[in-house]
Amino acid sequence: MFLSRLDYWIIGVSFGAMFLLGVAASRLARKSLANYFLGGRNLPWGLLGVTGMSGWLDLTGTMIITSFLYLMGPRGLYIEFRGGAVLSLSFLLAFANKWVRRSGCMTLAEWNTYRFGTDASAEGIRFITAMLGIIMNVTSLSFLVRGATLFMGMIFPVDPVMLSMGVILFASIYTVIAGFYGVVLTDLLQGTIYIFGSIIISVIAWHHVPSGAALAAAARTATGNAQWAALLPAWHVTVPKGYEAYHDLVMASLFYLARSLVGGFGSSSSLALAARNPREASMLCVIQGATIMFRWPLMISFAIMGILLVSRVLPDRAVVAGAAEAIHEAEPQLGDNNWPAYTSRISHHPETAPPVLVERLSTILGPRWATLLPIVSFRGTVNPELILPVVVLNDLTPGFRGLIIVALLSALMGALATSLNGTSALFVRDIYQNFVRKRAGNGELITAAYVSSGVFVTISFILGLRATSMNEIWVWYVMGLSAGSLGPSLLRLYWWRANAWGLSCGISCGIAAAISQRALWPAMPEPVQLVTMAAISFTATIVGSLLTPPTPELIVRRFYETTKPMGFWRKYKSALPPLEQAAISREHRNDLATLVCSLASQICLFMLPMQFMVRNWRGFFGLLPVFLSGCAGLYFFWWKNLPSLDEKVPDFVDKAPVHTLEELQSAE
């Protein structure tokens, strides 16, 4: 039995509290669709910021980033420029959130009616955008499912698939019945638990390390990396089989940074739509950044403890290879995707394995073979994706172990709740209400949310179980699926001539290419995936826009005058009074300066606690002035120039958006 009775009590009480919060919030959620999906747009920006933080604190992502920190030290952050470092947060803070909130819409797909009107082409892009959002959210949910099954299988002595299904069903139920209110309240509880757990595990890891030199020596033994604690990326780093794409760290980091910067300019957040005004839509990003910072000391602490554990009990890599070989000989039919389930099962239930295999594993790995076996990968190396749960089982005492498990499961359920609420909103508002049942009542729409949520969770579960690794899903999500929508997401904001037909072409071609690549060329290198999908989406968007009539002048002009985006909008900007033109130019300069300062301070904010934890004082004090300079820049360029509380924005929560050309002409 790996967990104590105290651990189970802590887990049970925490789950009960989450469920009671969901039930308590259900009465508020059912009052209206606005309440169900946006919390009535009456929630404090600080609370929304905590919700946004919880949406990024997923269990699977935590396990994957911990694996890179285990392999590379703090420099694993540079690999996570691809998504885990959430660089898009800086774009949301600088300008993207306020642009989105100025629309007054309920969903990002509905935003297209604000940008393109309500003719057939605009309705088409609204449908396609909703479908894109659903596909991306379902993929994200499958990513969560994969991590959940791996984690559950190691921690609990029951079938990991069934247990993961139970936890996800539990989170889905309280999300569905409580809507956005439930998401916010449970995220507040889960975020608090996560931060508390982060502090505890950081203190434990700090006391595990006798000195920086001792940690460096242990890292060299466990990973072969002689510069594990370094701050700056190296041209080449030591990586195990399956991670060869990250061997050239500088090139990989620059590639991921470029991808995040390009994609960041097209960032949008549905959370901004729940803010009370554009000012608070920007301000909530500060809370998101400050709270998500706690993720990095948590993950580097698990990486440190994992390195010390592996260097202590598995210093000889041949031992790990020997354990994998023993399993291959006993069970030659095992594949990569069902390997974790098998090793987890025989760890908890040795009686289900051939006695000869159990004896060999005990001889090879020692008396603690049951808690160490899951770390043995299919390839005969240490599986870095499972470092986190192995540390939880081997290095934490009862009570603390239960608390950390609750924190990690809270991260899983918080991310799942946020994704599920957003997916359901897209289906109900943009597909069911807009195309299927325009006159559907509040009760019917919320029932549709219940049913659709169940369907999406089921699909995600099936996809997650079929993946061979967490990294496999994430790479395709970022380099394939997301890249396939880069063209439309950027051009709709920065080019006045982009129209609904063009965006429909760009999204359809980009996503079709991404799905085809996944089915026909799954081993395509990441840079090739990104460049190919992005090129297809940009080309299709531009060609589709130029071959079809432009969006009516009045609709485009209204969009520009209310949103005030930067980019290729000269014909609309020049029509404004000179003072207003100057104000918009000044806002754009401040926004870009804010972006630079925010990116610098955000990266330093994540790296500083890791440099502290690994005792790299030179790196820590070298970064500190950069961080403080970035914060000073944010004060002058961002805080002092936030939108006014009196800024008026349209509100289309309780009715369909009024953007028809005829109505705009009559308003003229």
N, C-alpha and C positions, 0 to 999 in steps of 0.2 A: 504494500500500500504506500504510494508515493506521497499522498497528502494526509495531514492529520485531521482529527475531528474538528479542531479549532479552525483550520483552513476552510473546511466545508461550512462551518457556521458563519464565518465572515462572508463567504461567497453567497450563501443563502439569504442572509439579512440584506446585503447590498442589492441583490436582485429584487427582493420584496419591496424595498424602498423605491426602486425605479418603477416597478409596476404600479405602485400606489400613486406616484406622481402622474403617470400616464392616465390613470382612471380619473384623478382629480381634474386633470386638464381637459378631459373629453367633453364636459358640459360647455366650456367656452368654445371649443373647436367646432361644435355642431351648429353654432348660431348662424354662421354664413360661410360661403366659400372663401371670402377674404380672411375670416378668422381661421379657417382650417388650413389654408396654405401660406398665409402671411402674418398670422397673429394679429390681424386687424390693423396692421401698420401703426401700432401704438406701443411697441416694446422699446425700452431704452437701448441706445446704441452700444453701451457696454455689454449688455446681455446678448445682443446680436453678435458682438465680437467674440464672446466665449463660444457661442454656437458655431461660428465659423471656424474657430480653433478646433473644436471637437470633430468637425467634418474632415479635418486633415489628419487627425490623430488615429488613424486606423491601425489595427493590430498587424495586418499583413505588411503594410508599409514600414511599420516599426521593425518587424523582423527582417525585412529586406535591407533596410538602411543599416541596421545593426550588423548584418553580414558584411557589408562593404567597409564599415568602420573596423570590424574584426580583421579584415584582410589588409586594409590600407591605413588604418589609424584615422586621425581627424581629416586626412585628405580624402576620405570617402565622401565627404561633403561635396567635393567637386563633381563626382559622378552623379550626385543627386541634383545637380543643376538641371537635369532632364525632367524633374518634377517634384521630387521629395523635398527640395529646398524651397519650394513654393515661391520662386522669384516673381511669379505673377502677382503676388500680394503687393509688391511695390508699384506695379502698374495700376492696380485697383485703387490704391491709396492716392496716387498722383492725379489720376483723371478718370479712369474707366468706371469706377463706381458712381461718381456724380453724373457722368454722361448717361449711364443706364437708368439711374433714379429719375432723371429729368423726363423720362418717357411717361411715367405714371402707370405703366402696364403691370400685370400680375406675373407673367412669365417671360422668359427671354424669347420664346417663339412668338408670343403675342407682340413683342417689340417690333417685329417685322411689319405689322400693320401701321405702326407709328412711322417707320422708315419708308415704306413703299405704298401705303394706302390699302384699299380693300378690294381691288379688282381681282380678276382671276389669277393673275401672276403672283400677286401679293398673298392671296390665300394659299396658293401652291407652295410658296416658299415657307409660309407659316407651318404647313403640314410637314414639309421636308425637314425643316429645322426641328420640329417637335420629334420626328422620328430619329433624327441624328442624336438629339439629346437623350432619347430613350435608349438607343443602341449604346451610346457612350456610358450612360449610367449603368446599364445592365452589365457591360464589360467591367466597369469598376466594381460592381457588386460581386461578379464572379472572381475578381482579384481578392476581395475580402473573404469569399468563401474558401478559396484555396488556402489562404493563410490560416483560417479558422480550423480547417480539418487537420492541418499539420500540427498546430498548437494543441488542439484538443486531444489528438491522438497520443501526444507525449505526456500530457499532464494527467488525464483521467483514464481509469481502467475500464472504459466501455468503448463501444464502436465509435470512432471519431466522426464518421459520417452522420450517424444518428444523433450524436450529441451536438455536433455543429448545426444540424438541422433544427434541433430543439432550441438552441440559443438564438439562432437567426429568426426562428418562428416567434420566440418570445419578444425579441426586439421589434419584429414586424408588427406584432399585435398591438403593443403600446404605441408604436408610431402611427398605425392606422387609426386607432380609436381616438388618439389625442391630437393628431394633426401637428401643426407648427408649434402650438403652445406646448404640447408634450415633448417635441424635439428640443425646444429651448430649455424647459425645466430639467429634463433628464440630462441634457448636455451640460447644464450648469453643475449638476451633481457629479456626472462622470468626469467633467473637466477638473473639478476640485479634487476628486480621487486620484486622477492621473498626475496632477501637479504634486500632490502629497506623496504619491508613490515615487515620483521622479526624485524628489528631495531625499527620501529614505534610501533608495537604491544608490544614489550618488554618494551619500555618507558611507554606506557599506563598502562601496567600491574604493573610496578614498582610503579607508582603513585597511583594505586588502593589499594596497601597494606600498611596499617598504620604501621605495625610492624610484625616481625616474629611470635611473640606470638599470635597476632590477626589472622594471617593466619593459624596457627596451630589449633586455636579454631574453625575457620570456616571450616577447613578440617575435624575436628572431627564431626562437625554437619552434614556436607554434605555427608561424606563417612563412618563415623564410625571409621576411621583410626586414632588412637591416636599418631602415629609416622610418620605422613605423610611426613615431611621434612627430615627424616633421610637419611644418606648416605649409610650405609651398609645394605645388605638384612637381613630380619628377617626370622625366621623359619616359622612363621605364620602371615598372614596379612588378614584383613577383606576385603571380596569381595562379590559382590551381586550375585544373581542367574544367572547362565549361565557362571560364571567365576571361578567355583570351582576348575578347574585344576590349578589355580595359587595361591591357598590358601597357599600351602607350598612353599614360595618364594625361599628359599635357594635351595631346591631340584630342583625346576623348573629352576632356574638360572643356576645351575651346568649342568643340562641336556641340556639346550639350548647352553651353552658355549661349552660343549663337541661336540654337533652336528656341531656347527660352526667351531670348530677347525679341526674336521675330514674332513668336507666338504671343508674347506678353502684350504687344501693341493691339492685339485683337482680343484681349482678355475681357471677360464679363462675368458677373457674379449674380446669381438669382437672389442672394442674401441682400444685395443692395436694394432690391425691389421692396423688401420688408421694412426698410428704414423710413423714418418719419419725413425726411427731407434729404436733399443732396449733401448738405453739410454733414449730417450724421452718417450717411452712406460712406463718406470718406473716412470719418473719424473711427468707425468700428474696426477699420483695418489696423489701427494702432494696437487695440486690444488683441486682435488676432495674432499679430507679430510678437507682442510681449508674452503672450501665454504659450504660443507654439514653441517659443524658445526652450521651454522646459523639456521638450522632446529630445533635444540633442544631448544634454548631460545624462538623461536616462539611457539613451542608446549607446553612448560611448562608455558608460558604466558597465552595461551588459557586455560590451566588446572587451573591456579590460578584464572583467571577471572571467569571460570565456577564454581569453588568452592565458590567464594564470591557471585556469583549470586544465586546459589542453596541454600546456607545457608541463604541468605537474603529473597528470595521470596518463597522457598519451604523447610523451615526448618523441617517441619513435614512430615515424609515419608508416613504417612497414607494418606496425601493429594494426592500424586502421585498414590498410590494404588487405591484411590477412583476415580480418573479420569479414570484410566484404566478400572475399574469395570463398570463405566458408559458407556463407549464405548462398552464393551463386552455385556452389557445388550441390548444396542440399535442395535448393529450389531453383533449378535452371530456367523455369518458365516465368520467373518474376521479371517485370518490365520496370522502366524508370518511373512511370506514373503511379504504379501500385507498390513500389518499394517502401515509401514512408508508412503506409498503412500496415504492411507486413511487419516491419521492424518494431513499430509501435505495439502491435498485437502481441508479439512474442515477448516484448519487454514486460508488459503487464501480465501476460498469461503464458509463462514458459511451458506450461503443460501442453499447449497447442502446437508446439514445435517438435520436430524429431529430437529425441533425447541426445543423440550423437551431436547434433548441431548446438544444443544448449551447452553441452560439455565443452565443445571446442571454443565457443564464444567465451565461456567462463575462464578457460585457460588463456585465451588470447588477451581479453580485455580486463581480466581480474574479477574480484568478487563484486564490484559495482557495475558489472557488465550491463545489467538491465537498464540503468539510468544513462549509460554512455552509448549504448547501441544505436539509438535514433540519430546520433550525430554522424554515424558512418553512412556515407553516400553511396549511391549505386556505382559510382566510378572508383570507389575505394579510397576516397579522400575524406577529410573532415567537411561535412556539409555546413557551410557558414550560415545558410538560411535558418538553421535550427540551433544556432548558438544560444539564442535568447531562452527558449524553453529548457535547454539543457542546464543553463546556469540557474534558472528558477528551481529546478529539481535538486541540483547538487549543492548549491552554495547558500541557499536561503533557509532560515529556520522557520518552524511552524509559526503561524500567525503572520509574520512578515511575508511568507510565501503566499498565504491566502490574500493578503492585502495587495500584493503586486499582481496576482492573477486577476483580482477584481479590477485593478487599474487598466490592465491590458484588455480584458474583456469589455470594459467600459469604452475603451478606444474603438474596439470593433463595433459595438452597438451604436456608439455615437456617429461614426462614419456611415454605418448602414442606415440609420434613421434619417440622416441628412440626405443621402442619395435616394432613398426610397421615397421620401416626401417630395423631392424635386422631380423624380420620374413620374410619380402619380399626378403631380400638378400638370406636367406636360401632356399626359394622356387625357386627363379629365377636361382641362381648360381648352387645350388647343386642338384636340382631336374629337373627343366625345361631345363636348358642348358646342364646339364650333362647326363640326361637320355631320355629326350623327343626330344629336338631340338638342337643337337650339333652344327649345322651350322647356328643357328639363328643369325640375325644381331642385331646391337645395338638398333635400333628402336623397333624391335620385342621384345627384352628382357625387355626394359623399359615399353612397353605396358603390358607385362606379369606382371611386378611389379605393375602397376596400378590396373589391374584386381584382382590379388591375394590379394592386400591390402584391396580391398573392401570386398572380401569374408571373410578374417580373421576378419575384424572389425565386420561384421554381425554375425559371429559365436560367437565372444566374447560378443557381446551385448546380444544375447539370453541366454548364460550361466550366465552372470552377473545378469540378471533380475530374474533368477530362484533361486538364492542363498538367504538364509534367513538372512545372516549377512556377513559383510566384513571379520570378524575373521574366519568364517567357510571356506572361500575360501583360505585365507592365510595359515591356519593350514594344509590343504590338500596339498597345493603347496609345503610347506617346509618339512613337515613330511611324505608325501606320494610320490608325484611326484618327488621331488628333491632327496629324500632318495633312490628312486628306481634306480637312476643313480649314486649313490655314488661309488659303486664298479668299474665300468668302468672308471669313471672320475679320480680315484686315480691310479688304476693299469696301465693304459696306460702311465702314466708319471714315475712311480717309479719301474716298474717291466719289465725287458727286455722281458720276455717270454709271456707277454700279447699279443695276436694277434687279428686280425680283427674278426675272428670267435668268439673268447671269448667275445669281447666287444659287438658283435651283440647279443649273448646269454644273457649277463648281462643286457643290456638295454631293450631288448624285454621282458625278464622275470620280471625285476623290474617294468617297466611301466605297463605291463599287471596286475601285482599284485596290483599296486597302483590304477588302474582304477577299478579292481574287488572289492577292499576294499571300494572304494567310492560308488560303486553301491550296494554292498551286506552288508557291515558293516560300515556305515557312522559314527557311534558313537564310533568306536574303539579309545581307549585312545591314546594320542599323543606318549608317550614312546613306546607303543606296535607297533604303525604305523612305527615309525622310525627304531626300531630294526628289525622288520619283513621285511620291504622293503629293508633295507641295507643288511641284511643277505642273502636275495634272490639274490640281484644283485651281491654281492661279490662271493657267491658260484657259480652262473651261469657263471660268468666271468672266474673264476679259472678253473672250470671243462671244460668249452668250449675251453679254451686256451690249456689245457693239452691234450685234446682228439683230437686236430687238429694239423697239422704241424706248426712249428714256422714261423714267418715272415722271409723272406730271409735275410741272414747275412748282405749283403751289405746295404740293406735298413735300418736295425736296426742300423748298425754302423754309417751310415751317419746321421741318426736322433740324435744319441748320441753325435757325434762329433760337430754338429752344435748347438744343444739345450743345452747340458751339464746339464742334470737334475741330481738331487740327487736320492738316493735309491739303488735298487738292479741292478747295472750295472757293477759289478766288472770285468766281462770278457771283456768288451769293454774298461773300464778305464785302466785296466792293460796293454792293448796293446798299449797305448799311451806313448810317451817319458816321462821320469821321471819329467822333468820340467813342462810339460803340466799337468801331474797328480797332481803335487803339486799346480799348479795354480787353478785347478778345486776344489781341496779339500779346498783351502783357500777361494774361492768364496762361496762354500757351507757353511762354518763356518760363514762367514760374512752375508750370507743370513739368516741363522737361528737366529743370534744375532739381525739382523735388524728386523726380525719378532717379537721377544720378545719386543724390544724397540717400535716398531710401534704399537703393540697391546696396550701396556701400555699407550703410549701418546695419541692414538686415543680414548680410553675409557675415559681418563681424560679430553681430549678436549671436549667431549660431555657432561661430567658430570659437569665440572667447571662452565659454564654459568648457569646451573640449580641450583647449590648450591648458586650462587650469587643471582639469582632471588628470591629464597625462604629465603634468608638472613641466611643461615646456614654457618656462617663464620668459624666455627671449621672445618667443612667438606671441605670448599673451600681452606683454607690455609693448610689443611692436604694433599690435593691432589696436590697442586701446585708444591711441590718439586718432586713428582713422575712424573708429566708432564715434568718438565724441565730436569730431568734425562733421560727420554725417548727421548727427543729432542736431547740431547747431544749424546746419543748412536746412534741415526740416523745419526748424522753428521759423526761420526767416522766409523761406520760399513757400512753405505749405501752411503752417499753423496761422500765420499772420494774413494769409490770403484765402482762407476757407470760404466757401459760398455762404452768403448771408442766410440767417434763419428765415428771413422774409421772402426768399426766392420762391416764386410761384411755379408750381408744376402741375400738369394735368393729372387727374385721378380717374382711372377707368376700372377700378376694382369691382364695382357693383353693376357695371353695364359694359356692353361691347364697345371697344374703342371707336370714337367718332372721327374717322379720318377719310371719309369719302370725298372725292373731288368736288362733288356738288355742294356739300356742306361747307367746304373751305371756300368755294367760290361765293356762296351766299354770305359767308362771314366777311369776305372782302368788301 
